[in-house]
Amino acid sequence: MSIRSGRPPAWSYWVVLPSFVLVWSLIAWLIQSPLLPTPLNVLDTLLRESASGDLWHHLGATLGRVVVAFILSMLLGTTIGIVMGRSQTTNALFDPLLVLLLNLPALVTIILMYVWFGLVEVAAVMAVVINKVPNVAVTVREGARSLDYRLEEMATVYELTRWQRFREVWVPQLFPYLMAAIRGGLALIWKIVLVVELLGRSSGVGFRLHMAFQVFDVAAILAYSLAFIAVVQLIELAILQPLERRSSRWRQPETAHA
């Protein structure tokens, strides 16, 4: 069952993670260097930052930027992808620009936004959105190209409105592509937001990592990194996986008869 779902079995986490912590502890004990603190030292730093409120402040700032950039990127990228996928003329006109943006380094975009608009929140979010929209558009465009024309004809026969056609015909077929864009989008946006915060913001996990790097505080770097990873995993388990399971329920009757 785990092979079909593409996810590793639950027991693997209970084996791999403790083993990783054990190896980490052993190496840190052998080296005895502040450049590799023990897991207990990192945990102590994490609890101290949490108790002071700094951890929640910076995590909240990063999460806020991620949410805003993610929503804007998905809306713009999905719209552009559907239009390009359904119109050959539009696709021919905008495909070169899409390729250009896909190959534009994120660091260049971030620097340009800060130079043009200053070290402000709008510039930070715009830099993330510009980097993510092309990826979403390319993924959704492939889904829009593969829409079943027979379902389109059925929608025309039954005189479905534009909203009904979008909701009942397009969304179910586009959903796998949207999920791929969502998963890839979150993974990319998290990373770009950290760079944005490191270069030009005074709050967020990226800013805190930059401050810790300046004083070689490896314990703080690892503490904030682990907290950051925990938030990402929580979103995956609490939102993305249930959404994916719910969306695939319509396949179950077909699978049961197979």
Phi, psi and omega in degrees: 000320180292331179290319179296320182285343180082006181250145177290155179296154185297327183295337182297327179293324182284348177261312186290312185297311176299324178296319178297315179296321180296314179295319177301314180298319181295315180295317179297322179292322180289320183284320182054054182230143177294346178285345174223084180291159178284161176304326179293322177295319178294318178297320178297318177296319179298316179292323180293317178294324178292317181294325180284343181093350181296320181300314183290326178297311183287322176297319179296319179296316179295315181297321178298316178295321180296316182298312181297312181296322181294314181297313179297319181295317181292319180296309181293313182295320179294315179299312180297317181297317179295315181297316180292325180287335182260351182230115179294324180295312179298320179296318179295325182285320189259349182299317177300321178294322179296317178296320179298314181293326178296328182263000178280121181301141181299324181298321179296315179299316181298313181297317180297318180297319179290323179291318184283321187247354180090173181278068182239167184296322181299317180296321180297313181292319179300321179298320179291316183297315181299326180284333186264327184306314181301322180295317178295316182299316181297317181294313182291327178302318179296322177293319180295327178291332186265009179299137183288118182293335180292323176291327175297317179295321177297318179297325178290318180298318181274004175055049177288144176289170179300319180293317178296321178297317180294315185285318188266336185250312186280311186301313179302324180283329181276347189303314179302324179288323177294320178296320177297320178292323180294311181296311178296326180294315180296317180299319181285317183296318178307312185291318182292322179299321178298318178293319178301316180291323180295324185274331190206016178240160181251019177205164179108164182296320178300317177298317181293323177295323178296317179295320179293324179296323183297332179250012179055041178272084184293326180299318178292321178300313181290324181296312179291326178295317180294321177296321178297314179297321180298320178295318179298316179294324178296318177297319179298313184284323187271336186239303190291312181295315175299323178295319180293319179294318181294322183289337183263009180296329182294343179278342187298314178301319180296320179293324183294326182279341184289000000 
